[in-house]
């Protein structure tokens, strides 16, 4: 298999972490650098990541994650956020693409105008986009972790509103999921079997 196929097929959702395994600030930043290469509509990049790594912050998060020990044992738990009102942030987010000559000013203006029309009066679509972007970034983060010899797991078992309040998220930020990352412990399951392709694929 190719390198990426091996990473995808060997990735697991880890519940057991080596509590002594640590990651440096640079190693954490490198993971997020890779995560930000995930796709997003209009290249909105409407995401933000909080790296919960201090013992004090882990203890605060543990209470809001229903006592799941992996929050303590993992080297870091990322609070992956998707951001609302993407039409407001798009002009600045898209400017480097314009400056690099990847798109011209006509395309830039068209995308900014289209995003304004799509999102401004549509809070449900804003929320959908935040969840989509945060989820794509989270998956890219988990594959990046696997590529660095680490394990990870996505977590939806947490009090979303309490996490937002406890960690000072703004009203425009949605905590999409938690992602624990670290070195593997000794009690992880292998990757669980997947449905057969013919069960999930239809040619039209």
C-alpha positions as CSV (number, residue, x, y, z in Angstrom):
1,X,0.0,0.0,0.0
2,X,1.0,3.6,-0.5
3,X,2.0,5.6,2.6
4,X,-1.4,7.4,2.8
5,X,-3.3,4.2,2.4
6,X,-1.3,2.6,5.2
7,X,-2.0,5.6,7.5
8,X,-5.7,5.4,6.7
9,X,-6.1,1.7,7.1
10,X,-4.0,1.5,10.3
11,X,-5.4,4.5,12.1
12,X,-7.3,3.6,15.3
13,X,-9.5,5.5,17.7
14,X,-7.4,5.2,20.9
15,X,-8.8,4.9,24.4
16,X,-5.4,4.1,26.0
17,X,-2.5,6.5,26.1
18,X,0.9,6.5,27.6
19,X,0.5,9.2,30.3
20,X,4.2,9.8,30.3
21,X,4.3,10.7,26.6
22,X,4.6,14.4,26.0
23,X,4.6,16.6,22.9
24,X,6.5,19.9,22.6
25,X,4.9,23.2,21.6
26,X,6.5,22.8,18.2
27,X,5.2,19.3,17.7
28,X,1.7,20.4,18.5
29,X,2.0,23.4,16.2
30,X,3.3,21.1,13.4
31,X,0.2,18.9,13.8
32,X,-2.1,22.0,13.5
33,X,-0.1,23.2,10.5
34,X,-1.0,20.0,8.7
35,X,-4.6,20.1,9.9
36,X,-5.0,23.5,8.3
37,X,-4.4,22.0,4.9
38,X,-7.9,20.5,5.1
39,X,-10.4,21.8,2.5
40,X,-13.1,24.4,3.3
41,X,-15.8,26.1,1.2
42,X,-14.3,29.2,-0.5
43,X,-11.1,28.4,1.4
44,X,-12.9,29.9,4.4
45,X,-10.6,28.1,6.9
46,X,-13.3,28.8,9.5
47,X,-11.7,26.8,12.3
48,X,-9.7,27.3,15.5
49,X,-8.0,24.9,17.8
50,X,-7.4,25.0,21.5
51,X,-4.6,22.7,22.7
52,X,-5.5,21.5,26.2
53,X,-2.2,20.3,27.6
54,X,-1.5,21.6,31.1
55,X,-2.5,19.5,34.1
56,X,-4.8,22.2,35.3
57,X,-6.6,22.6,32.0
58,X,-6.9,18.8,31.5
59,X,-8.6,18.6,34.9
60,X,-11.1,21.2,33.9
61,X,-11.8,19.5,30.7
62,X,-12.1,16.1,32.4
63,X,-15.2,17.2,34.3
64,X,-16.9,18.4,31.1
65,X,-15.9,15.2,29.2
66,X,-17.8,13.0,31.6
67,X,-14.7,11.7,33.3
68,X,-13.1,10.1,30.3
69,X,-9.5,9.3,31.4
70,X,-8.0,9.7,28.0
71,X,-8.4,13.5,28.4
72,X,-5.8,13.3,31.2
73,X,-3.5,10.6,29.8
74,X,-3.2,11.9,26.2
75,X,-0.4,14.4,25.5
76,X,-2.9,17.0,24.3
77,X,-6.6,17.2,23.7
78,X,-7.6,19.6,21.0
79,X,-10.9,21.5,21.2
80,X,-11.7,21.8,17.5
81,X,-13.9,24.7,16.8
82,X,-15.8,25.8,13.7
83,X,-16.6,29.5,13.3
84,X,-19.8,31.1,12.3
85,X,-20.4,34.2,10.1
86,X,-17.9,33.0,7.5
87,X,-19.0,35.7,5.1
88,X,-17.5,38.3,7.4
89,X,-14.1,36.6,7.7
90,X,-13.8,35.5,4.0
91,X,-12.4,38.7,2.5
92,X,-9.3,38.5,4.8
93,X,-9.0,34.7,4.6
94,X,-9.1,34.8,0.8
95,X,-6.8,37.8,0.3
96,X,-3.5,35.7,0.3
97,X,-5.0,33.5,-2.5
98,X,-5.6,36.7,-4.5
99,X,-2.2,38.1,-3.7
100,X,-0.5,34.9,-4.8
101,X,-2.2,35.1,-8.2
102,X,-4.1,31.9,-7.8
103,X,-7.4,33.7,-8.4
104,X,-7.9,37.1,-10.0
105,X,-9.9,40.0,-8.6
106,X,-13.0,39.1,-10.5
107,X,-13.1,35.6,-8.9
108,X,-12.2,37.1,-5.5
109,X,-15.2,39.5,-5.7
110,X,-17.5,36.9,-7.0
111,X,-16.7,34.5,-4.1
112,X,-17.0,37.2,-1.5
113,X,-20.4,38.2,-2.9
114,X,-21.6,34.6,-3.1
115,X,-20.6,33.9,0.4
116,X,-22.4,37.0,1.6
117,X,-25.6,35.9,-0.2
118,X,-25.3,32.3,1.1
119,X,-24.5,32.8,4.8
120,X,-25.6,36.3,5.9
121,X,-29.2,35.5,6.5
122,X,-28.9,31.8,7.0
123,X,-27.7,30.8,10.5
124,X,-28.4,27.1,9.8
125,X,-26.1,27.1,6.9
126,X,-23.5,29.0,8.9
127,X,-23.7,26.2,11.6
128,X,-23.6,23.5,9.0
129,X,-20.5,25.1,7.4
130,X,-18.8,25.4,10.8
131,X,-19.4,21.7,11.6
132,X,-18.2,20.6,8.1
133,X,-15.0,22.7,8.3
134,X,-14.3,21.6,11.8
135,X,-14.8,18.0,11.0
136,X,-12.6,18.1,7.9
137,X,-9.9,19.7,10.0
138,X,-10.3,17.2,12.8
139,X,-9.9,14.3,10.4
140,X,-6.9,15.8,8.8
141,X,-5.4,16.3,12.3
142,X,-5.9,12.7,13.1
143,X,-4.3,11.5,9.9
144,X,-1.4,13.9,10.6
145,X,-1.0,12.4,14.1
146,X,-0.9,8.9,12.7
147,X,1.7,9.9,10.2
148,X,3.8,11.2,13.1
149,X,3.6,7.8,15.0
150,X,0.9,9.0,17.4
151,X,-2.6,7.8,18.1
152,X,-5.8,9.9,18.4
153,X,-9.5,9.7,18.9
154,X,-12.4,12.0,18.1
155,X,-14.7,12.7,21.0
156,X,-18.3,13.9,20.9
157,X,-18.9,12.9,24.6
158,X,-18.6,16.3,26.2
159,X,-20.8,19.1,27.4
160,X,-20.6,21.5,24.4
161,X,-22.0,24.6,26.0
162,X,-20.0,24.1,29.2
163,X,-16.8,23.6,27.3
164,X,-17.5,26.8,25.3
165,X,-18.0,28.7,28.5
166,X,-15.1,27.2,30.5
167,X,-12.5,27.8,27.8
168,X,-13.7,31.2,26.7
169,X,-15.0,30.5,23.3
170,X,-16.7,33.4,21.5
171,X,-20.4,33.3,20.5
172,X,-19.2,32.7,17.0
173,X,-17.3,29.5,17.8
174,X,-18.8,26.0,18.0
175,X,-16.8,23.3,19.7
176,X,-17.3,20.6,17.0
177,X,-15.4,17.8,18.7
178,X,-12.5,17.0,21.0
179,X,-9.5,15.2,19.5
180,X,-7.1,13.5,21.9
181,X,-3.6,12.9,20.6
182,X,-0.6,11.2,22.2
183,X,1.5,8.1,22.4
184,X,-0.3,4.7,22.6
185,X,-1.0,2.9,25.8
186,X,-1.2,-0.9,26.1
187,X,-4.9,-1.5,25.8
188,X,-6.1,-0.2,22.5
189,X,-8.2,-2.2,20.1
190,X,-7.2,-2.6,16.5
191,X,-9.1,-0.8,13.9
192,X,-12.7,-2.1,13.9
193,X,-14.0,-3.8,10.8
194,X,-15.7,-1.6,8.1
195,X,-18.8,-2.2,6.0
196,X,-18.1,-3.8,2.7
197,X,-17.8,-1.3,-0.2
198,X,-20.8,-2.7,-2.0
199,X,-22.9,-1.8,1.0
200,X,-22.1,1.9,0.9
201,X,-21.3,2.5,-2.8
202,X,-23.8,3.1,-5.6
203,X,-22.9,3.8,-9.2
204,X,-25.2,6.1,-11.0
